[in-house]
Amino acid sequence: MNDKAYAGDILPADAYAALQKETDAMLIDVRTEPEWQFVGVPDLSAIGKQAQMVQWQTYPGGVPNPDFAKGCEAASLLPGQPVYFLCRSGVRSMHAAAAMTALGYGPCYNIAEGFEGDRDTEAHRGKVGGWKVAGLPWRQG
């Protein structure tokens, strides 16, 4: 039994496979606009989808986005629709999955490891885990 306040954590490759299989499933990238622009974004075009971009925290400032749920709704998220949340490392997306579950959406999943994964021994991201390291499609924002 899942003791999380959302449907659960899923690895990037498994999330991509689910997005491919579940026709109504959606990916929402909750990072900030500079992250999308300078680090890159998931590219779902090969499976006929597009990642939706809704900031969990505002930039600049890093405070919670008071319009996050409205942003998800504006991206066409509907109650009962599977949704996979992605951030840099899996922390913001976990909070987003829990928040949207509490509002009656989902099943909501957190993409563990995020887009860039954990820091390596030199404190750099993008080499240990994550969407990019898994070899999943992405493009520069």
Secondary structure, DSSP 8 states (H G I E B T S, - for coil): ---SSSSEEE-HHHHHHHHHH-TT-EEEE-S-HHHHHHH-EE--GGGT---EE--SB-TTT--B-TTHHHHHHHTT--TT--EEEE-SSSSHHHHHHHHHHHTT---EEEETTTTT-B--TTS-SSSBSSTTTTT--EE--
